[in-house]
Amino acid sequence: MSAAVVDTNILVSALLRPDGPPGRVAAALTQGRLQPVVCAAIVDEYDRVLRRPAFGFDPADVGELVSLLTQQALSVEVPPYAPAELMLPDPADWPFAACALAVPCPLITGNARHFPARLGIAVMTARQWVEAFAS
C-alpha cells in the first residue's frame, strides 16, 4: 500500500464527482489501497471544509469519511510554519507540505502551484496519481 497526503480539494472534488480521478483517489483511500498521511491541522481542515453548507454534503457522511480517514491514517507531528524560510504562496497549505516532507510521500492536489518545486515534495494531480498508482 502506498501513502500520500491528500489535499482537501481532492476530497471535495471526489464527493462532487465520484466518477473522476479525485473520486478514484478517494475510493483508494476508503478501500485501504492508499494510506492517508495527516496531522491534526489536516483532519481539522477536512472536517471544517467538507461541512460547509455551500457543498451540501450530508454531515453524517462527512463525519464517517473523516473518521475512516483518521483511523487509516499515518498521523505525523509537523513543525510550525516558518514564513521567512518557506515562503509558500498560501501559508495555510503548510500542514500538507510538512506531512509530505515528514514521511516522505507524494502530495495529491488540484493546486500544484501552491507547492513550489524548491520544497522537494513530489506533487501530483489526482489524474497523475491514478495513472501512476491505481490499478
PyRosetta script that sets phi, psi and omega in degrees:
from pyrosetta import init, pose_from_sequence

init()
pose = pose_from_sequence("MSAAVVDTNILVSALLRPDGPPGRVAAALTQGRLQPVVCAAIVDEYDRVLRRPAFGFDPADVGELVSLLTQQALSVEVPPYAPAELMLPDPADWPFAACALAVPCPLITGNARHFPARLGIAVMTARQWVEAFAS")
pose.set_psi(1, 134.5)
pose.set_omega(1, 176.4)
pose.set_phi(2, -91.3)
pose.set_psi(2, 164.7)
pose.set_omega(2, 179.0)
pose.set_phi(3, -123.9)
pose.set_psi(3, 152.0)
pose.set_omega(3, 177.2)
pose.set_phi(4, -160.3)
pose.set_psi(4, 154.0)
pose.set_omega(4, 168.9)
pose.set_phi(5, -87.4)
pose.set_psi(5, 129.4)
pose.set_omega(5, -178.8)
pose.set_phi(6, -113.0)
pose.set_psi(6, 118.4)
pose.set_omega(6, -179.6)
pose.set_phi(7, -66.8)
pose.set_psi(7, 150.1)
pose.set_omega(7, -178.1)
pose.set_phi(8, -58.1)
pose.set_psi(8, -35.3)
pose.set_omega(8, -178.6)
pose.set_phi(9, -62.4)
pose.set_psi(9, -26.5)
pose.set_omega(9, 177.2)
pose.set_phi(10, -69.6)
pose.set_psi(10, -42.1)
pose.set_omega(10, 179.2)
pose.set_phi(11, -66.8)
pose.set_psi(11, -40.6)
pose.set_omega(11, 177.4)
pose.set_phi(12, -59.9)
pose.set_psi(12, -49.6)
pose.set_omega(12, 179.4)
pose.set_phi(13, -60.4)
pose.set_psi(13, -39.0)
pose.set_omega(13, 179.9)
pose.set_phi(14, -63.4)
pose.set_psi(14, -40.3)
pose.set_omega(14, -179.5)
pose.set_phi(15, -73.7)
pose.set_psi(15, -29.9)
pose.set_omega(15, 178.1)
pose.set_phi(16, -77.5)
pose.set_psi(16, -38.1)
pose.set_omega(16, -177.9)
pose.set_phi(17, -139.0)
pose.set_psi(17, 82.1)
pose.set_omega(17, -174.9)
pose.set_phi(18, -64.8)
pose.set_psi(18, -15.1)
pose.set_omega(18, -176.5)
pose.set_phi(19, -86.6)
pose.set_psi(19, -7.8)
pose.set_omega(19, -178.4)
pose.set_phi(20, -90.7)
pose.set_psi(20, -177.5)
pose.set_omega(20, 179.1)
pose.set_phi(21, -55.2)
pose.set_psi(21, -43.0)
pose.set_omega(21, 176.5)
pose.set_phi(22, -59.8)
pose.set_psi(22, -35.4)
pose.set_omega(22, 176.6)
pose.set_phi(23, -64.0)
pose.set_psi(23, -35.4)
pose.set_omega(23, 177.5)
pose.set_phi(24, -70.6)
pose.set_psi(24, -34.0)
pose.set_omega(24, 174.6)
pose.set_phi(25, -64.9)
pose.set_psi(25, -46.8)
pose.set_omega(25, 179.7)
pose.set_phi(26, -62.1)
pose.set_psi(26, -39.5)
pose.set_omega(26, 178.2)
pose.set_phi(27, -63.1)
pose.set_psi(27, -41.2)
pose.set_omega(27, 178.2)
pose.set_phi(28, -62.5)
pose.set_psi(28, -37.0)
pose.set_omega(28, 177.3)
pose.set_phi(29, -65.2)
pose.set_psi(29, -50.7)
pose.set_omega(29, -174.9)
pose.set_phi(30, -71.8)
pose.set_psi(30, -22.9)
pose.set_omega(30, 178.3)
pose.set_phi(31, -91.6)
pose.set_psi(31, 1.3)
pose.set_omega(31, 177.6)
pose.set_phi(32, 77.0)
pose.set_psi(32, 17.3)
pose.set_omega(32, 177.9)
pose.set_phi(33, -91.0)
pose.set_psi(33, -14.3)
pose.set_omega(33, 178.5)
pose.set_phi(34, -134.7)
pose.set_psi(34, 122.1)
pose.set_omega(34, -179.8)
pose.set_phi(35, -89.6)
pose.set_psi(35, 122.1)
pose.set_omega(35, 177.1)
pose.set_phi(36, -73.2)
pose.set_psi(36, 143.0)
pose.set_omega(36, 174.2)
pose.set_phi(37, -110.5)
pose.set_psi(37, 123.1)
pose.set_omega(37, -174.3)
pose.set_phi(38, -137.6)
pose.set_psi(38, 168.6)
pose.set_omega(38, 166.8)
pose.set_phi(39, -134.0)
pose.set_psi(39, 174.1)
pose.set_omega(39, -177.4)
pose.set_phi(40, -57.2)
pose.set_psi(40, -39.6)
pose.set_omega(40, -178.8)
pose.set_phi(41, -64.7)
pose.set_psi(41, -35.8)
pose.set_omega(41, 178.8)
pose.set_phi(42, -69.1)
pose.set_psi(42, -45.0)
pose.set_omega(42, 178.7)
pose.set_phi(43, -59.9)
pose.set_psi(43, -43.2)
pose.set_omega(43, 177.7)
pose.set_phi(44, -60.8)
pose.set_psi(44, -42.5)
pose.set_omega(44, 179.8)
pose.set_phi(45, -65.7)
pose.set_psi(45, -44.5)
pose.set_omega(45, 176.8)
pose.set_phi(46, -51.9)
pose.set_psi(46, -52.3)
pose.set_omega(46, -175.3)
pose.set_phi(47, -63.5)
pose.set_psi(47, -46.1)
pose.set_omega(47, -177.2)
pose.set_phi(48, -65.3)
pose.set_psi(48, -48.1)
pose.set_omega(48, -176.3)
pose.set_phi(49, -69.6)
pose.set_psi(49, -45.2)
pose.set_omega(49, -177.6)
pose.set_phi(50, -67.1)
pose.set_psi(50, -18.1)
pose.set_omega(50, 177.6)
pose.set_phi(51, -90.7)
pose.set_psi(51, 0.8)
pose.set_omega(51, 179.4)
pose.set_phi(52, -59.8)
pose.set_psi(52, 130.2)
pose.set_omega(52, -179.3)
pose.set_phi(53, -57.7)
pose.set_psi(53, -29.3)
pose.set_omega(53, -178.4)
pose.set_phi(54, -59.2)
pose.set_psi(54, -29.9)
pose.set_omega(54, -179.7)
pose.set_phi(55, -80.8)
pose.set_psi(55, -30.8)
pose.set_omega(55, 179.5)
pose.set_phi(56, 73.8)
pose.set_psi(56, 20.5)
pose.set_omega(56, 178.1)
pose.set_phi(57, -73.9)
pose.set_psi(57, 143.5)
pose.set_omega(57, 177.9)
pose.set_phi(58, -63.9)
pose.set_psi(58, 122.9)
pose.set_omega(58, -178.6)
pose.set_phi(59, -57.0)
pose.set_psi(59, -34.4)
pose.set_omega(59, 178.5)
pose.set_phi(60, -66.5)
pose.set_psi(60, -40.1)
pose.set_omega(60, 178.1)
pose.set_phi(61, -65.5)
pose.set_psi(61, -39.9)
pose.set_omega(61, 178.2)
pose.set_phi(62, -63.0)
pose.set_psi(62, -46.9)
pose.set_omega(62, 179.2)
pose.set_phi(63, -59.2)
pose.set_psi(63, -41.5)
pose.set_omega(63, 179.5)
pose.set_phi(64, -65.3)
pose.set_psi(64, -43.5)
pose.set_omega(64, 179.9)
pose.set_phi(65, -64.2)
pose.set_psi(65, -48.2)
pose.set_omega(65, -179.2)
pose.set_phi(66, -62.9)
pose.set_psi(66, -40.1)
pose.set_omega(66, 178.1)
pose.set_phi(67, -63.5)
pose.set_psi(67, -45.2)
pose.set_omega(67, 179.2)
pose.set_phi(68, -61.3)
pose.set_psi(68, -47.1)
pose.set_omega(68, -179.8)
pose.set_phi(69, -61.9)
pose.set_psi(69, -39.6)
pose.set_omega(69, -179.9)
pose.set_phi(70, -64.9)
pose.set_psi(70, -41.6)
pose.set_omega(70, 179.9)
pose.set_phi(71, -65.0)
pose.set_psi(71, -36.6)
pose.set_omega(71, -176.2)
pose.set_phi(72, -88.1)
pose.set_psi(72, -10.5)
pose.set_omega(72, -169.4)
pose.set_phi(73, -76.1)
pose.set_psi(73, 153.4)
pose.set_omega(73, 163.9)
pose.set_phi(74, -91.6)
pose.set_psi(74, 112.0)
pose.set_omega(74, -176.4)
pose.set_phi(75, -97.9)
pose.set_psi(75, 132.0)
pose.set_omega(75, -178.9)
pose.set_phi(76, -125.8)
pose.set_psi(76, 156.9)
pose.set_omega(76, 172.7)
pose.set_phi(77, -92.0)
pose.set_psi(77, 139.5)
pose.set_omega(77, 179.7)
pose.set_phi(78, -119.9)
pose.set_psi(78, 145.5)
pose.set_omega(78, 177.0)
pose.set_phi(79, -72.6)
pose.set_psi(79, 161.4)
pose.set_omega(79, 177.2)
pose.set_phi(80, -64.2)
pose.set_psi(80, 155.7)
pose.set_omega(80, 178.8)
pose.set_phi(81, -67.7)
pose.set_psi(81, 135.1)
pose.set_omega(81, 177.7)
pose.set_phi(82, -117.8)
pose.set_psi(82, 87.3)
pose.set_omega(82, -172.2)
pose.set_phi(83, -57.2)
pose.set_psi(83, -35.0)
pose.set_omega(83, -178.4)
pose.set_phi(84, -64.5)
pose.set_psi(84, -32.8)
pose.set_omega(84, -178.4)
pose.set_phi(85, -87.1)
pose.set_psi(85, -38.1)
pose.set_omega(85, -168.9)
pose.set_phi(86, -97.1)
pose.set_psi(86, -40.1)
pose.set_omega(86, -180.0)
pose.set_phi(87, 45.2)
pose.set_psi(87, 57.3)
pose.set_omega(87, 175.8)
pose.set_phi(88, -72.3)
pose.set_psi(88, 145.9)
pose.set_omega(88, 175.9)
pose.set_phi(89, -57.2)
pose.set_psi(89, -35.3)
pose.set_omega(89, 177.0)
pose.set_phi(90, -131.9)
pose.set_psi(90, 103.0)
pose.set_omega(90, -178.5)
pose.set_phi(91, -56.3)
pose.set_psi(91, -22.2)
pose.set_omega(91, 177.7)
pose.set_phi(92, -65.9)
pose.set_psi(92, -14.7)
pose.set_omega(92, 178.6)
pose.set_phi(93, -83.7)
pose.set_psi(93, -5.2)
pose.set_omega(93, -176.7)
pose.set_phi(94, -54.2)
pose.set_psi(94, -45.1)
pose.set_omega(94, -179.1)
pose.set_phi(95, -56.7)
pose.set_psi(95, -35.6)
pose.set_omega(95, 180.0)
pose.set_phi(96, -69.3)
pose.set_psi(96, -45.9)
pose.set_omega(96, 177.7)
pose.set_phi(97, -63.6)
pose.set_psi(97, -44.1)
pose.set_omega(97, -177.5)
pose.set_phi(98, -62.8)
pose.set_psi(98, -40.3)
pose.set_omega(98, 178.3)
pose.set_phi(99, -65.4)
pose.set_psi(99, -42.8)
pose.set_omega(99, 179.5)
pose.set_phi(100, -63.8)
pose.set_psi(100, -35.7)
pose.set_omega(100, 178.1)
pose.set_phi(101, -73.0)
pose.set_psi(101, -35.1)
pose.set_omega(101, -175.0)
pose.set_phi(102, -68.7)
pose.set_psi(102, -33.3)
pose.set_omega(102, -170.5)
pose.set_phi(103, -79.9)
pose.set_psi(103, -46.3)
pose.set_omega(103, -24.5)
pose.set_phi(104, -76.0)
pose.set_psi(104, 152.0)
pose.set_omega(104, 179.7)
pose.set_phi(105, -157.1)
pose.set_psi(105, 168.3)
pose.set_omega(105, 178.5)
pose.set_phi(106, -69.5)
pose.set_psi(106, 157.8)
pose.set_omega(106, 173.1)
pose.set_phi(107, -114.6)
pose.set_psi(107, 120.6)
pose.set_omega(107, -179.7)
pose.set_phi(108, -99.4)
pose.set_psi(108, 120.0)
pose.set_omega(108, -174.9)
pose.set_phi(109, -150.5)
pose.set_psi(109, 158.9)
pose.set_omega(109, 171.7)
pose.set_phi(110, -94.2)
pose.set_psi(110, -1.7)
pose.set_omega(110, -177.3)
pose.set_phi(111, -123.8)
pose.set_psi(111, 61.4)
pose.set_omega(111, -176.7)
pose.set_phi(112, -57.5)
pose.set_psi(112, -32.6)
pose.set_omega(112, -178.0)
pose.set_phi(113, -65.0)
pose.set_psi(113, -16.4)
pose.set_omega(113, 177.7)
pose.set_phi(114, -76.1)
pose.set_psi(114, -10.0)
pose.set_omega(114, -175.6)
pose.set_phi(115, -125.7)
pose.set_psi(115, 85.5)
pose.set_omega(115, -175.8)
pose.set_phi(116, -58.1)
pose.set_psi(116, 146.7)
pose.set_omega(116, -178.7)
pose.set_phi(117, -57.9)
pose.set_psi(117, -30.1)
pose.set_omega(117, -178.3)
pose.set_phi(118, -60.8)
pose.set_psi(118, -16.2)
pose.set_omega(118, 177.8)
pose.set_phi(119, -73.5)
pose.set_psi(119, -21.9)
pose.set_omega(119, 179.6)
pose.set_phi(120, 80.7)
pose.set_psi(120, 25.3)
pose.set_omega(120, 179.9)
pose.set_phi(121, -100.6)
pose.set_psi(121, 138.0)
pose.set_omega(121, 172.4)
pose.set_phi(122, -78.8)
pose.set_psi(122, 104.0)
pose.set_omega(122, -178.2)
pose.set_phi(123, -101.4)
pose.set_psi(123, 131.4)
pose.set_omega(123, -177.8)
pose.set_phi(124, -133.8)
pose.set_psi(124, 148.2)
pose.set_omega(124, 167.7)
pose.set_phi(125, -80.7)
pose.set_psi(125, 167.6)
pose.set_omega(125, 176.8)
pose.set_phi(126, -60.4)
pose.set_psi(126, -40.9)
pose.set_omega(126, 179.5)
pose.set_phi(127, -62.1)
pose.set_psi(127, -43.5)
pose.set_omega(127, 179.4)
pose.set_phi(128, -63.0)
pose.set_psi(128, -40.2)
pose.set_omega(128, 179.0)
pose.set_phi(129, -65.0)
pose.set_psi(129, -44.6)
pose.set_omega(129, 179.9)
pose.set_phi(130, -59.2)
pose.set_psi(130, -46.6)
pose.set_omega(130, -179.1)
pose.set_phi(131, -64.0)
pose.set_psi(131, -34.6)
pose.set_omega(131, -176.2)
pose.set_phi(132, -86.0)
pose.set_psi(132, -35.8)
pose.set_omega(132, -169.0)
pose.set_phi(133, -122.9)
pose.set_psi(133, -27.5)
pose.set_omega(133, -176.8)
pose.set_phi(134, -75.9)
pose.set_psi(134, 138.7)
pose.set_omega(134, 178.1)
pose.set_phi(135, -132.9)
pose.dump_pdb("model.pdb")
